[in-house]
């Protein structure tokens, strides 16, 4: 097998667009000689000094919890566990919708408690110590989270968000895509990303989003 090209991928587990892009990267890995390397960034850190809506501010109130847990896991087991743990967290948050109340049970639903249950379940499913879920409420890992976030965001600038991908020394925000391309469609998108990444002076292609994330 030829040497695989590293794809550095920065994510916040709460971001649905990062989740879609991460599933695309895993599709690409099956069809092209690439290897993802997973890093955390933080929507909370990204937006802490920005003028955002009160609803989004409320959404971000507990946003440090998942990245703290991922950081705790990588410090205990090594960076190689980040991808599998991200998958287990993302499946529960995005595909299973476990941070939203079941129909008819909105009253008394506690999103923070649901998030902590998701994190403990995800750790178990990834074969990791579920006790690491306690990191969600600890500031012990915040400095490391901020370092990882800064490493990614410094490559693309403060005006963008998650995901950030870097390949061959070039980094981009995105791709923002819904639904996740599968099979050869995923591979062709990667070929295009690689093409622009290797084009000197290329910076941006963009249009307004007209659909929400479609999870499958």
C-alpha positions as a printed Julia matrix, in Angstrom:
216×3 Matrix{Float64}:
   0.0    0.0    0.0
   1.29   3.47  -0.86
   1.97   5.86   1.97
  -1.21   7.48   3.22
  -1.64  11.26   3.13
  -2.48  12.65   6.59
  -5.66  14.71   6.95
  -5.66  16.8   10.1
  -9.26  17.37  11.15
 -10.33  19.75  13.94
 -13.81  19.21  15.35
 -16.18  20.15  18.12
 -18.44  17.14  18.88
 -21.48  19.41  19.17
 -21.17  20.83  15.64
 -23.46  19.03  13.17
 -21.5   20.3   10.16
 -18.24  18.96  11.54
 -20.01  15.65  12.1
 -21.16  15.49   8.48
 -17.66  16.29   7.23
 -16.05  13.77   9.55
 -18.23  10.98   8.18
 -17.16  12.06   4.69
 -13.5   11.8    5.7
 -14.09   8.23   6.89
 -15.67   7.4    3.52
 -12.65   8.87   1.76
 -10.3    6.74   3.87
 -11.82   3.61   2.33
 -11.22   4.79  -1.23
  -8.14   6.98  -1.22
  -4.74   6.6    0.48
  -5.45   9.04   3.33
  -5.37   8.79   7.12
  -7.35  11.19   9.35
  -5.74  12.64  12.46
  -8.34  13.99  14.87
  -7.98  17.18  16.93
 -10.41  19.09  19.1
 -11.44  22.69  18.69
 -14.12  24.5   20.67
 -17.21  26.42  19.64
 -17.24  27.9   23.13
 -13.7   29.27  22.78
 -14.37  30.43  19.22
 -17.4   32.48  20.27
 -16.61  33.55  23.82
 -15.73  37.13  22.8
 -18.15  37.43  19.87
 -21.53  39.14  19.63
 -23.85  36.16  19.21
 -27.53  35.61  19.88
 -28.75  34.76  23.37
 -30.07  31.42  22.09
 -26.69  30.45  20.68
 -24.97  31.66  23.84
 -27.27  29.37  25.84
 -26.44  26.48  23.52
 -22.73  27.06  24.12
 -23.05  27.23  27.92
 -22.14  23.57  28.31
 -20.12  23.22  25.11
 -16.78  22.7   26.85
 -17.98  19.41  28.34
 -17.47  17.11  25.3
 -14.07  18.52  24.29
 -12.84  18.23  27.87
 -13.77  14.55  27.87
 -12.06  13.9   24.53
  -8.96  15.67  25.82
  -9.01  13.62  29.03
  -9.26  10.4   27.0
  -6.36  11.3   24.73
  -4.18  12.16  27.7
  -4.93   8.8   29.31
  -4.88   6.54  26.25
  -3.15   8.45  23.46
  -4.31  10.58  20.54
  -5.33   7.51  18.54
  -8.52   7.12  20.62
  -9.92  10.52  19.64
 -11.49   9.4   16.37
 -13.39   6.42  17.78
 -14.57   8.41  20.79
 -15.73  11.22  18.53
 -17.72   8.69  16.5
 -19.45   7.34  19.6
 -20.26  10.82  20.91
 -21.45  12.06  17.54
 -23.74   9.1   16.9
 -25.54   9.76  20.16
 -25.76  13.53  19.76
 -26.52  13.85  16.07
 -27.96  10.6   14.72
 -29.81   9.54  17.86
 -30.74  13.07  18.98
 -30.18  12.33  22.64
 -29.68  15.97  23.62
 -33.28  16.73  22.68
 -36.28  15.69  24.79
 -38.4   12.8   23.51
 -41.78  13.9   22.11
 -44.18  14.66  24.93
 -41.42  14.72  27.56
 -40.16  18.26  27.16
 -41.06  19.25  30.72
 -38.23  18.6   33.12
 -35.77  17.53  30.43
 -32.22  18.44  31.48
 -29.87  18.85  28.47
 -26.77  19.04  30.68
 -27.63  15.75  32.38
 -28.4   14.17  29.0
 -25.03  15.31  27.67
 -23.18  13.75  30.58
 -25.05  10.49  30.08
 -24.12  10.58  26.4
 -20.45  11.11  27.26
 -20.35   8.22  29.73
 -22.13   5.91  27.26
 -19.78   6.95  24.46
 -16.72   6.23  26.57
 -18.03   2.75  27.37
 -18.81   2.05  23.71
 -15.29   3.14  22.73
 -13.81   0.78  25.33
 -12.58   3.63  27.52
 -12.99   4.45  31.19
 -16.51   5.9   31.67
 -15.21   7.7   34.73
 -13.54  10.14  32.34
 -16.99  11.67  31.89
 -16.23  13.57  35.1
 -13.82  15.69  33.06
 -16.9   17.42  31.62
 -17.13  19.49  34.8
 -13.42  20.06  35.37
 -11.31  22.96  34.16
  -8.21  20.77  34.35
  -8.19  20.19  30.6
  -9.17  23.67  29.43
  -5.64  24.88  28.71
  -5.0   21.86  26.47
  -8.35  22.34  24.74
  -7.47  25.95  24.04
  -4.06  25.01  22.66
  -5.57  22.49  20.27
  -8.25  24.97  19.24
  -5.69  27.69  18.58
  -3.54  25.31  16.56
  -6.43  24.67  14.19
  -8.03  28.1   14.01
  -4.69  29.85  13.51
  -4.4   28.0   10.19
  -7.62  29.46   8.77
  -8.45  32.67  10.66
 -10.93  33.69  13.34
 -13.84  34.37  10.96
 -14.58  30.69  10.36
 -15.51  27.75  12.56
 -15.54  23.98  12.72
 -14.56  21.79  10.96
 -11.05  22.74   9.93
  -9.07  20.35   7.75
  -5.42  20.57   6.78
  -3.63  18.61   4.07
  -0.24  19.11   2.41
   0.39  22.26   4.43
  -2.87  23.97   3.44
  -5.9   24.33   5.73
  -9.54  25.15   5.06
 -12.78  25.6    6.95
 -15.16  22.91   5.75
 -16.3   21.24   3.68
 -19.87  22.09   4.7
 -21.96  19.42   3.04
 -25.3   17.7    3.59
 -25.95  14.84   3.31
 -22.59  13.16   3.72
 -21.29  12.01   0.32
 -20.8    8.26   0.15
 -18.71   5.97  -2.01
 -17.24   7.47  -5.16
 -19.08  10.74  -4.57
 -17.07  11.15  -1.38
 -13.86  10.27  -3.19
 -14.53  12.76  -5.99
 -15.15  15.53  -3.46
 -11.84  14.68  -1.83
 -10.09  14.83  -5.18
 -11.48  18.35  -5.6
 -10.44  19.41  -2.12
  -6.95  18.08  -2.75
  -6.82  19.92  -6.07
  -7.64  23.31  -4.53
  -5.37  22.63  -1.55
  -2.51  22.23  -3.98
  -3.42  25.38  -5.97
  -1.23  28.28  -4.93
  -3.26  31.27  -3.78
  -6.64  29.51  -3.63
  -8.72  30.8   -0.7
 -12.47  30.42  -0.97
 -15.54  28.99  -2.67
 -18.83  29.64  -0.9
 -22.61  29.83  -1.26
 -25.47  30.18   1.23
 -26.72  26.99   2.86
 -30.2   25.95   1.76
 -30.62  22.73   3.78
 -30.03  21.5    7.3
 -27.74  18.59   8.19
 -29.22  15.31   6.96
 -28.03  12.51   9.22
 -28.07   8.92   8.01
